[in-house]
Protein backbone atom coordinates (compact mmCIF):
# COMPACT_ATOMS: atom_id res chain seq x y z
CA UNK A 1 0.00 0.00 0.00
CA UNK A 2 2.90 2.36 0.72
CA UNK A 3 4.15 2.12 -2.88
CA UNK A 4 0.68 2.77 -4.26
CA UNK A 5 0.15 5.91 -2.17
CA UNK A 6 3.69 7.13 -2.91
CA UNK A 7 3.05 6.64 -6.64
CA UNK A 8 -0.35 8.34 -6.49
CA UNK A 9 1.14 11.25 -4.53
CA UNK A 10 3.98 11.64 -7.04
CA UNK A 11 1.62 11.54 -10.02
CA UNK A 12 -0.72 14.02 -8.33
CA UNK A 13 2.20 16.39 -7.67
CA UNK A 14 3.28 16.05 -11.32
CA UNK A 15 -0.18 17.05 -12.50
CA UNK A 16 -0.33 19.83 -9.91
CA UNK A 17 2.83 21.38 -11.34
CA UNK A 18 1.61 20.86 -14.91
CA UNK A 19 -1.80 22.38 -14.18
CA UNK A 20 -0.19 25.30 -12.34
CA UNK A 21 1.97 26.00 -15.38
CA UNK A 22 -1.09 25.65 -17.62
CA UNK A 23 -2.95 28.22 -15.51
CA UNK A 24 -0.02 30.64 -15.49
CA UNK A 25 0.66 30.47 -19.22
CA UNK A 26 -2.41 29.26 -21.10
CA UNK A 27 -5.29 30.53 -18.97
CA UNK A 28 -3.98 33.94 -17.97
CA UNK A 29 -5.87 36.48 -20.06
CA UNK A 30 -8.25 33.84 -21.44
CA UNK A 31 -10.45 33.37 -18.39
CA UNK A 32 -11.75 35.95 -15.94
CA UNK A 33 -9.40 36.75 -13.06
CA UNK A 34 -11.81 35.30 -10.49
CA UNK A 35 -11.95 32.00 -12.39
CA UNK A 36 -8.15 31.92 -12.57
CA UNK A 37 -7.97 32.32 -8.79
CA UNK A 38 -10.41 29.42 -8.41
CA UNK A 39 -8.28 27.25 -10.71
CA UNK A 40 -5.14 28.14 -8.73
CA UNK A 41 -6.93 27.17 -5.49
CA UNK A 42 -7.55 23.73 -6.99
CA UNK A 43 -3.86 23.44 -7.88
CA UNK A 44 -2.78 24.52 -4.39
CA UNK A 45 -4.97 21.97 -2.63
CA UNK A 46 -3.93 19.26 -5.09
CA UNK A 47 -0.28 19.94 -4.23
CA UNK A 48 -0.96 19.94 -0.47
CA UNK A 49 -2.65 16.58 -0.73
CA UNK A 50 -0.05 15.12 -3.07
CA UNK A 51 2.41 15.70 -0.23
CA UNK A 52 -0.14 14.27 2.20
CA UNK A 53 -0.20 11.07 0.14
CA UNK A 54 3.58 10.86 0.43
CA UNK A 55 3.17 11.15 4.20
CA UNK A 56 0.53 8.41 4.13
CA UNK A 57 2.90 6.17 2.17
CA UNK A 58 5.61 6.77 4.77
CA UNK A 59 3.18 6.07 7.63
CA UNK A 60 1.90 2.87 5.95
CA UNK A 61 5.50 1.65 5.66
CA UNK A 62 6.03 2.25 9.39
CA UNK A 63 2.75 1.29 11.04
CA UNK A 64 -0.11 -0.99 10.25
CA UNK A 65 -3.43 0.71 10.85
CA UNK A 66 -6.64 0.68 8.85
CA UNK A 67 -7.04 4.45 9.34
CA UNK A 68 -3.87 5.09 7.38
CA UNK A 69 -5.19 3.35 4.28
CA UNK A 70 -8.53 5.09 4.67
CA UNK A 71 -6.75 8.45 4.86
CA UNK A 72 -4.93 7.76 1.61
CA UNK A 73 -8.11 6.88 -0.25
CA UNK A 74 -9.91 9.89 1.23
CA UNK A 75 -7.07 12.15 0.04
CA UNK A 76 -7.27 10.64 -3.46
CA UNK A 77 -11.07 10.94 -3.74
CA UNK A 78 -11.15 14.32 -2.00
CA UNK A 79 -8.53 15.75 -4.35
CA UNK A 80 -10.39 14.51 -7.41
CA UNK A 81 -13.69 15.96 -6.22
CA UNK A 82 -12.38 19.18 -4.61
CA UNK A 83 -9.74 20.19 -7.14
CA UNK A 84 -11.53 18.58 -10.07
CA UNK A 85 -14.71 20.55 -9.46
CA UNK A 86 -12.70 23.77 -9.20
CA UNK A 87 -10.91 23.00 -12.47
CA UNK A 88 -14.21 22.23 -14.19
CA UNK A 89 -15.83 25.39 -12.79
CA UNK A 90 -12.90 27.55 -13.92
CA UNK A 91 -12.75 26.15 -17.42
CA UNK A 92 -16.49 26.01 -18.05
CA UNK A 93 -17.72 28.98 -16.02
CA UNK A 94 -20.61 26.80 -14.80
CA UNK A 95 -21.02 28.06 -11.24
CA UNK A 96 -23.17 25.23 -9.88
CA UNK A 97 -20.08 22.99 -10.04
CA UNK A 98 -18.93 24.87 -6.94
CA UNK A 99 -21.66 23.06 -5.02
CA UNK A 100 -19.71 19.80 -5.41
CA UNK A 101 -16.47 21.25 -4.01
CA UNK A 102 -17.42 21.05 -0.29
CA UNK A 103 -17.96 17.29 -0.61
CA UNK A 104 -14.34 16.95 -1.65
CA UNK A 105 -13.32 19.27 1.16
CA UNK A 106 -15.11 17.06 3.69
CA UNK A 107 -13.25 14.04 2.31
CA UNK A 108 -9.95 15.87 2.70
CA UNK A 109 -10.79 16.77 6.28
CA UNK A 110 -11.78 13.18 7.01
CA UNK A 111 -8.49 12.06 5.48
CA UNK A 112 -6.55 14.22 7.93
CA UNK A 113 -8.53 12.83 10.86
CA UNK A 114 -7.95 9.25 9.68
CA UNK A 115 -4.24 9.97 9.27
CA UNK A 116 -4.06 11.35 12.81
CA UNK A 117 -6.00 8.41 14.24
CA UNK A 118 -4.09 5.85 12.20
CA UNK A 119 -0.71 7.21 13.18
CA UNK A 120 -1.74 7.44 16.85
CA UNK A 121 -3.07 3.88 16.87
CA UNK A 122 -0.46 2.50 14.50
CA UNK A 123 1.04 0.52 17.31
CA UNK A 124 4.43 -1.05 17.01
CA UNK A 125 6.93 -0.08 14.36
CA UNK A 126 7.31 -2.50 11.49
C-alpha angles and dihedrals in degrees: 000000000000092000092049094052092043090052093046091048092050093048091047091051090049091054091043090058092043093049091046090054090046090053093047096048111021103030101040107105093008099076130039115274092245091054090049090054089051091051091049090051088057090051092048094052091044089055093047091053095043086062089045089057089053088053090049090052090052092048092048089053090053105037136026111225131139091223091064093058091044090053091053093051091045090052091050095048093039092052092049093049099037101040094029093056090049091050091049092047092049095048097041102032088223101145098195088071085076088071089070094053097079090058089060090045091055090051090052091050091048089050091057091049092049090049091052093047094043094050092046093049096035090111121194123017116256 
